[in-house]
C-alpha cells in the first residue's frame, strides 16, 4: 500500500491553519505545520481554489503571505 504524502501534508496544513482563526503566515506554516515545505504552496493553492481558505495578503507575484480558514 502506497502512502499518499500529499494528503497527509494537506491535512497537516489544514489543521495548522484551523488553529489560527485570525490568520497565519505561510512562513509559519512552512516552519511549524510538519508538512513538506515543497508541498505547502501547491496545497495552499488547492485549498484556496476549493474555498477552504482565503488569502489575507499576497506577494507582488501573487504568492500568499498570510492565510486563514474562510469563514462561511
N, C-alpha and C positions, 0 to 999 in steps of 0.2 A: 504494500500500500504506500503510495506516494504522499508525502506531507506537503500540503499547499501553504507555503510560507507567505504568499501574498495575502491569503485570507487571514492567517494568524496575525500578520503585521497590521493589516487594515483594522482588525478588531482591537489591537493594542492602541492604535491611533484613535479610534472611536472612544475607547474607554478613557484615554488621557484627555481628549478634548471635552468629553462629558463632565469630567471632574473640575473644569474651569468654566462655569456658565457665563462669565463676563468676557471670556476670550483668553486665548493663549498664543504666544508667539510660535511660529514654525520652528525657530531655533530651539525652543524648549521642547517641542515635540520630538525633534531630531535627537536631542541630547537625553531625554528622560523617558520617552514612551516605551522603549525596549524594541521598537521596530527598526528594521534595517534602514539606515539613512538613505539608501538609494531607492527605497520604496515609498518614502514619505511624500514627495511631491506628486508622483503619479496617483497615489491613494487620495491625497487631498483634492486633486483634480476630479477624480471619480466621485468622491463624496460631495463635492460642490455641485457637479452635474446632476447627481441623484437628488439634490435638495436637502441632504442631511446637514450640511454646514454652510455658513456664509463667511465670506472673506471680509474682514473689517478694514484691512489695509493691504495694499499691494506695492510691489516694487515698480519702477518705471516700465519694465518689460512685461509686467503682468503677473509675476510670481507672487504668491501670497506671503505676507509677513505676519499678519495676525488673523486668527480664525476663531469661530465659536460655533457651537451647535445652533442650527437655525431654530428659532422659537416659532412654533406653528400657531 
